[in-house]
Amino acid sequence: MIEFVLNGRGRRVRVPPMKRLLDVLREDCSLPGTKEGCGEGECGACSVLLDGRTVCSCLVPVVQVRGARVVTVEGLDRGGRPSALQRAFIDLGAAQCGICTPGMLVTAAELLRHARGRVPSEEEVREALAGNLCRCTGYQKIVDAVRAAARGASRDGAAGTSGARAPGRSRAGTARAKRSRTARTKRSRRRG
Amino acid sequence: MCLETHGAVCEWDGDQLTAWVTTQGVHQCAQQFAQSLGIPQSNVRVITQYMGGGFGSKFAPDVQGLICARLAKLANAPVKLMLDRKEEHLDTGNRPSAFAQIRAGVTNDGKLTAFDGRSWGTGGAGANANFPLPYLYQFPNRRRVHTDVYINAGQQRAMRAPGHPQGCFLTEILMDELADRVKIDPVEFRIKNAPPKAPNQMWVEYFQQGARQFGWEKRHPTGDPAPGPIKAGMGVSAHLWGGGGRGTQAHVDITSDGAVVVRCGTQDLGTGTRTLVTIVAAETLGLPTSAVKAEIGDTNYPFSPGSGGSTTAASVSPAIRITSIKALDALFARVAPVLGTAPGNLVAESGRIHVKGDPTKGLAWKDACKHLGTEPITVDGQWGEGLSSSGTSGVQFAEVTVDIETGVVRIKRILAMQDCGLIVDKLTAESQVYGGIIAAINFALFEDRLLDRVTGQMVNPNMEWYLLAGMSDIPTIDIVLNNMPERGVIGIGEPPTVSTASAIANAVRNATGATIRSLPLHPHKVLAALEQQKAGGT
């Protein structure tokens, strides 16, 4: 039995400890918002917040989230209403097919929480979301939406990231490290 | 390949199959299920509420869909079968390759005289790989021999703008080399040889307007004279596409509670078809979009063709418009007696039905619908001539920097001049242009299916080594959408993805002076081209 906090509520699952968090969320917790893209930590579609940090849930064995707080895209709304970030994605057309969208939202939510009401620069948004790939390639509008949400949040004093919580000790440090390492190698490979 | 892999959920109820498939064409998918499984098509229902992108690769049920249906039958239970990432790479098609040897003639004053080309391409095992060549420009004398090469690899699919990026690239890099040969600016050279201006051929205007907006006059001749390893350059390219509509059918219900439901068996690939259906119906009925429910993606709804060739908007919009007008006319006929006027005197706007020119003499939409009583308005309609057409044109400009020590290309900015007839929804139309351009950046710099030369096996069937552009690879993109309402709806999914890669390749040539004749421009290829240039060029 593995216990953790999922979108603010306690959750117990009886699953094999090495089952991917991604599959536990979709199959055992009936939260299909988290999508599988590549299955190897390259595309970021399956991003969730683990103790406030973005991880690829395809790389996290569920045993690693024991006692941790997990927030999925389903946990980003505000009592059933879209958060400022989600609203900005809708209003600015920042989603096409939608498979990358949950990962984009979760990763952007972490960025906005760290920004604490400051509007991140376009460069900062691009850097923060560098590990999230979009095949419809709606990148420009995604950047615009994240910054619009930040502007809205800085206006009304509320961060559009209700699901994101204070950072704690990362339980999936290995996954996080692998992911950022991957992002780095990907970039350096592209630059030669 | 798509971010959502190909796959299906199949469930049988007796001899009735319901298949939730990630497909670009629910009706044709149902037809193919029926044919392959040997059952009547009326026994198959295909549903695609939402899907994770298709890009030309998701039409048929494919092997995985048929296996899924058969397993569901054997198991007597619903079966879900989604391909994994490796299977997605190996089994769901790709853009066919292209290779050409070209000789061309040009006069000293820059008029093209002749094109003589031999081309080859492979669409895998038993599939064709032809593409338009020469592309767009006017060669008074032309000869071209194409050979399809069959190899033991997965078959090609109709990846976004089939054939055009290949033909465009081969022709456009030739255009820059020819322009240099006769010492004429590439934009001027293209204007001299572009087809004459027509509503579907706006290239000359786009070249001129785009060059001004882009700052083309700052472009240096081939080879950036600036010292240091970072060289900058500009390139240009033009494209065309057909688009246009076909026979979509639709159904509209208006009930006494004022609810409006529009049903159409089209599907939304992520391009915004559901939005389009809602917008067209709402505008026709004078209602906010929130008052219209669009139901699509189901073979239980009226027929609509598959979404390919940038034909969906031009197929669906007229059908929804015509059917909504029919429904509104039927509603007018029922409401007119209540208002003591003839149906022809009524208009629907701002959520009200009222007498033309006298908004006070009317009823709110909901109050008007109450007069329907127990008999709702329920009408069928279909696509008709006059609201759509085909043929689009576009020109793109690119500015890049190239690090000649590492071979790495960075794209600084892109300007796209594009038309698509009547723009139905600017937001989603722009998204298609952004998406098309960035997909073409993938084509230009990143995506490369590597096959083992001996075995034909794909050696990079994953997202680690099959590269895609990320957010930090994206330049500033400016879009100039030329709205041409008089042309009707045309479609925009494909045209913007055609010429970006050619403009980038020409910009790399302009920056470095090296001859660029192959894509993608991975650093090692750029370095090889630079080496060749040092060795005396081609």
Interface residues (C-beta under 8 A of the other chain):
Chain A: K35 G37 C38 G39 E40 E42 C43 A45 L92 G93 A95 Q96 C97 G98 I99 C100 V125 R126 E127 L129 A130 G131 N132 L133 C134 R135 C136 T137 G138 Y139 Q140 K141 I142 V143 T182 K186 R187 R189 R190 R191 G192
Chain B: M1 C2 L3 E4 Y50 M51 G52 G53 F55 D84 R85 L269 G270 T271 G272 D403 T406 G407 V408 L427 T428 E430 S431 Y434 G435 I437 I438 A439 I441 N442 L445 F446 N462 M463 E464 L467 L468 A469 G470 M471 S472 D473 I474 I477 P523
